Amino acid sequence: MNAGIIAAAVVPHVPTLGLPQNTPDFQLTLVEGARAMGRALRELKPDVLVVNSAHWVCTFGWYATCQSAHQGMCVADEAPDLIPGIAYKRKGDGEFATALVEEWQARGIPGGRNDSPHYAWDYGGLVPLLYLDPDAQLPVVQIPTVILSNHAECMQAGRAVHVTAKRLGRRVAYIASTAFTHELVRGRHFKPAAEREALDSKFIALLKRGALADAVAWFPQYSKAVVAEMNGKPLAGMLGALQALEEDGVALAGEQFGGYAQSSGSGNASVMVRTR
C-alpha cells in the first residue's frame, strides 16, 4: 500500500469532550462524528498519527515528540475543572519524529527534538485521540503550533510530513486538532456569529469536494474573517500536507462526520480528506 499521507483531518478538541459527564447535549454530535471518523480512519490502516495541536504552543521553533512511548496525565491548564487529569499511555514513533525534524531543518524550518521524559501532552493533543483511537493502538507523533510561523511555513511543515512518510515507507494520517472559527465568548452554549458559521460551511464544503486549490487560495481571507484558532496555523499545516499528497497525481475527496457545533462562540466539526 502507498506510503505518505493517506488522510488529513480536522478534529475538535473542546475541553467538554474530554470527559463524558461534561459534554452538553449540543456537542454530542461532535463525539459521534469523531468516533465515526475514527472508525473510517482505522480502516485505512495508518502506521502513525501526526497530531498538530492548537494547544501545544511553541514560540520560535517546531518540535516533534521523539519518545518511543507516551505516558502521563493530561490536565487542561485553562480548564482544570473540565479536565482535571486524564491518564494516557500510547505508542510513539521516534524514528519518524526524528526524520521529520531533519526534513524540517533541510527546508530551513527551525526544528528540534522533544525527548523530554517529563513532557505531558496538552488536551488538544489528547482529546481527539480518545475518539479516533480509543484503544490506543496507533503510534502518535505530536507537533506544535508555532507563534512566529506564518501560513506558508505551516504549509511547508505539513508538506514535510508527507515527504518524510514516503521516505520511511509509513502510511500517515495528519490530524489538525483545532476549531474552525474561534472568536470566543464566555458561555459554551453560544454559537458563532451567523456570518462566520456561513464561512465555515463554505470552507468545509471545499474540503468535502476535494477542491484543494480553491481552499488554499481563499485561506488567508477565510482564516482572517472567521478569526481562526491560532490564526489558522493547524489548518494551514493540514492544507500543506494535502498539497504534497495531491502533487503525487491523486484526486482528493472529503467527508464530514457528525454535525457542526459550537463551543463558546467557536465552530467545530470533524472533516477528513483522502484520495478518491
VMD Tcl script that draws the C-alpha trace (Angstrom):
set ca {
  {0.00 0.00 0.00}
  {1.23 3.51 -0.82}
  {3.31 5.35 1.74}
  {2.85 9.01 2.59}
  {-0.14 10.98 3.80}
  {-3.19 8.75 3.42}
  {-5.65 11.18 5.01}
  {-5.69 14.59 6.65}
  {-8.39 15.69 9.04}
  {-9.70 18.47 11.24}
  {-10.96 17.22 14.60}
  {-12.37 19.20 17.55}
  {-10.72 19.22 20.94}
  {-13.08 21.36 23.03}
  {-12.43 20.55 26.70}
  {-16.02 19.47 27.37}
  {-15.31 16.45 25.14}
  {-12.61 15.18 27.48}
  {-14.95 13.52 29.99}
  {-18.47 12.30 29.10}
  {-20.11 13.86 32.14}
  {-19.05 17.32 30.94}
  {-20.32 17.07 27.37}
  {-23.52 19.08 26.78}
  {-26.20 17.64 24.53}
  {-25.48 20.09 21.71}
  {-21.91 18.76 21.47}
  {-22.83 15.07 21.34}
  {-22.74 15.30 17.55}
  {-19.03 16.14 17.86}
  {-18.47 12.97 19.89}
  {-20.41 10.87 17.40}
  {-18.59 12.48 14.50}
  {-15.12 11.92 15.93}
  {-15.95 8.29 16.71}
  {-17.25 7.71 13.20}
  {-14.18 9.36 11.73}
  {-12.01 7.15 13.90}
  {-13.63 4.03 12.53}
  {-13.12 5.25 8.96}
  {-9.55 6.29 9.69}
  {-8.58 2.99 11.29}
  {-9.91 1.16 8.23}
  {-7.23 2.97 6.21}
  {-4.61 1.25 8.40}
  {-2.28 4.17 9.14}
  {1.13 3.40 10.62}
  {1.28 6.63 12.62}
  {-0.89 9.61 13.51}
  {0.72 13.05 13.36}
  {-1.27 15.37 15.61}
  {-0.86 19.11 15.11}
  {-2.35 20.56 18.28}
  {-3.51 24.15 18.56}
  {-2.73 23.94 22.28}
  {0.90 22.86 22.17}
  {2.23 26.35 21.55}
  {5.90 26.98 20.76}
  {7.20 30.49 20.24}
  {10.14 30.01 17.89}
  {10.61 26.50 16.54}
  {8.89 23.31 15.51}
  {9.33 20.27 17.72}
  {8.27 16.66 17.30}
  {7.74 14.21 20.14}
  {10.55 11.68 19.69}
  {9.68 9.47 22.64}
  {9.16 5.78 21.85}
  {6.19 5.79 24.21}
  {3.93 8.49 25.59}
  {2.62 8.15 29.12}
  {1.37 10.73 31.54}
  {-1.51 12.70 32.93}
  {-3.20 15.37 30.84}
  {-4.64 18.37 32.67}
  {-6.34 21.21 30.83}
  {-4.37 24.11 32.24}
  {-7.03 26.62 31.11}
  {-9.93 24.48 32.34}
  {-8.77 22.13 35.12}
  {-12.35 21.71 36.30}
  {-13.25 20.12 32.96}
  {-10.11 18.02 32.51}
  {-8.55 17.63 35.98}
  {-6.50 14.66 34.83}
  {-6.85 12.05 32.09}
  {-4.21 9.33 32.13}
  {-2.83 8.30 28.75}
  {-0.43 5.64 27.51}
  {0.23 5.47 23.79}
  {2.95 4.35 21.44}
  {5.29 6.82 19.81}
  {7.41 6.64 16.66}
  {10.80 8.10 17.44}
  {12.23 7.17 14.05}
  {9.53 9.06 12.20}
  {9.71 12.07 14.53}
  {13.49 12.29 14.15}
  {13.26 12.08 10.37}
  {10.55 14.75 10.36}
  {12.73 17.14 12.34}
  {15.56 16.52 9.88}
  {13.21 17.24 6.95}
  {12.07 20.49 8.57}
  {15.67 21.54 9.07}
  {16.54 20.66 5.47}
  {13.74 23.01 4.36}
  {15.05 25.85 6.50}
  {12.30 25.43 9.08}
  {13.64 25.77 12.63}
  {13.00 22.39 14.23}
  {14.10 20.32 17.17}
  {13.50 17.11 19.08}
  {11.24 16.79 22.09}
  {12.94 13.98 24.01}
  {11.86 15.04 27.48}
  {10.79 12.13 29.69}
  {8.77 14.63 31.72}
  {6.76 16.11 28.86}
  {2.97 15.98 29.35}
  {0.50 16.24 26.49}
  {-1.85 19.19 26.23}
  {-5.55 18.45 25.93}
  {-5.61 19.50 22.28}
  {-3.24 16.63 21.60}
  {-5.17 14.06 23.60}
  {-8.91 14.73 23.30}
  {-9.26 13.84 19.59}
  {-7.40 10.58 20.14}
  {-9.90 9.48 22.78}
  {-12.37 9.05 19.91}
  {-10.18 8.47 16.87}
  {-8.19 5.67 18.50}
  {-9.95 4.74 21.75}
  {-7.90 1.58 22.28}
  {-4.58 3.42 21.82}
  {-3.35 1.07 19.13}
  {-1.73 3.58 16.76}
  {1.66 5.26 17.27}
  {1.46 9.03 17.68}
  {3.80 11.92 16.92}
  {2.73 15.29 18.27}
  {3.75 18.58 16.65}
  {3.04 22.12 17.87}
  {1.61 25.39 16.70}
  {4.44 27.90 16.30}
  {3.71 31.53 17.11}
  {6.38 33.01 14.84}
  {5.46 30.85 11.86}
  {3.23 32.09 9.07}
  {0.81 30.17 6.87}
  {3.47 29.46 4.26}
  {5.80 27.94 6.85}
  {2.97 25.88 8.33}
  {2.18 24.51 4.89}
  {5.85 23.63 4.39}
  {5.86 21.88 7.76}
  {2.80 19.89 6.68}
  {4.38 19.05 3.33}
  {7.40 17.70 5.18}
  {5.19 15.13 6.90}
  {4.24 13.63 3.53}
  {7.84 13.62 2.27}
  {9.08 12.01 5.48}
  {6.37 9.37 5.40}
  {7.23 8.43 1.81}
  {10.92 8.21 2.60}
  {10.33 5.90 5.57}
  {7.53 3.90 3.96}
  {4.98 4.97 6.55}
  {1.25 5.48 5.99}
  {0.44 8.65 7.93}
  {-2.76 10.39 8.95}
  {-2.34 14.11 9.63}
  {-4.67 15.37 12.37}
  {-5.25 19.11 12.81}
  {-6.65 19.40 16.30}
  {-8.39 22.75 16.02}
  {-11.65 24.62 15.68}
  {-12.64 26.46 12.54}
  {-13.95 29.89 13.57}
  {-12.66 30.81 17.02}
  {-13.96 34.21 18.13}
  {-14.50 33.16 21.73}
  {-17.03 34.42 24.24}
  {-17.91 33.30 27.75}
  {-20.64 30.68 27.69}
  {-20.09 27.42 25.86}
  {-23.67 27.40 24.53}
  {-23.08 30.48 22.37}
  {-22.89 29.84 18.64}
  {-20.56 31.65 16.26}
  {-21.88 34.71 14.52}
  {-24.01 33.65 11.56}
  {-21.63 35.14 9.02}
  {-18.68 33.21 10.48}
  {-20.64 29.98 10.54}
  {-21.53 30.55 6.89}
  {-17.85 31.00 6.03}
  {-17.02 27.79 7.90}
  {-19.67 25.99 5.88}
  {-18.13 27.26 2.66}
  {-14.61 26.19 3.70}
  {-15.82 22.76 4.81}
  {-17.66 22.36 1.50}
  {-14.40 23.00 -0.36}
  {-12.68 20.30 1.69}
  {-15.53 17.86 1.06}
  {-15.26 18.45 -2.67}
  {-11.52 17.98 -2.59}
  {-11.20 21.48 -4.08}
  {-7.79 22.00 -2.51}
  {-6.53 24.74 -4.83}
  {-9.63 26.81 -4.10}
  {-9.32 26.21 -0.36}
  {-5.65 27.25 -0.36}
  {-6.30 30.36 -2.48}
  {-9.11 31.52 -0.20}
  {-7.45 30.51 3.06}
  {-5.77 33.82 4.01}
  {-9.04 35.68 3.60}
  {-11.10 32.93 5.25}
  {-8.88 32.47 8.30}
  {-8.81 36.21 8.99}
  {-12.55 36.65 8.52}
  {-13.50 33.82 10.89}
  {-10.75 34.56 13.44}
  {-9.49 31.00 13.00}
  {-7.94 29.30 16.01}
  {-4.25 30.17 16.33}
  {-4.57 32.25 13.17}
  {-5.44 29.10 11.25}
  {-1.96 27.62 11.60}
  {-3.01 24.00 12.27}
  {-5.41 24.24 9.31}
  {-2.58 25.57 7.15}
  {-0.40 22.61 8.13}
  {-3.15 20.25 7.07}
  {-3.54 22.06 3.74}
  {0.20 21.75 3.13}
  {0.09 18.01 3.80}
  {-2.77 17.67 1.32}
  {-0.92 19.79 -1.27}
  {2.01 17.39 -1.12}
  {-0.33 14.43 -1.50}
  {-2.19 15.97 -4.43}
  {1.08 16.68 -6.22}
  {1.57 12.92 -6.44}
  {-1.21 12.99 -9.02}
  {-4.12 11.78 -6.92}
  {-7.63 13.19 -6.73}
  {-8.97 14.19 -3.33}
  {-12.38 14.00 -1.70}
  {-13.58 14.79 1.79}
  {-16.27 13.76 4.21}
  {-17.78 15.36 7.27}
  {-18.53 13.07 10.18}
  {-21.27 14.21 12.51}
  {-22.54 17.75 12.71}
  {-21.17 21.22 13.30}
  {-21.42 22.50 16.86}
  {-20.45 25.44 18.97}
  {-18.25 25.88 21.99}
  {-18.10 29.38 23.45}
  {-18.51 31.02 20.07}
  {-16.20 28.67 18.17}
  {-17.28 26.40 15.33}
  {-16.28 22.75 15.36}
  {-16.64 19.71 13.12}
  {-14.79 16.54 12.10}
  {-13.79 16.61 8.43}
  {-11.42 14.18 6.71}
  {-9.89 14.44 3.24}
  {-8.31 11.47 1.46}
  {-7.76 10.14 -2.03}
  {-10.86 9.34 -4.04}
}
mol new
graphics top color blue
foreach p $ca { graphics top sphere $p radius 0.5 }
foreach p [lrange $ca 0 end-1] q [lrange $ca 1 end] { graphics top cylinder $p $q radius 0.2 }
display resetview
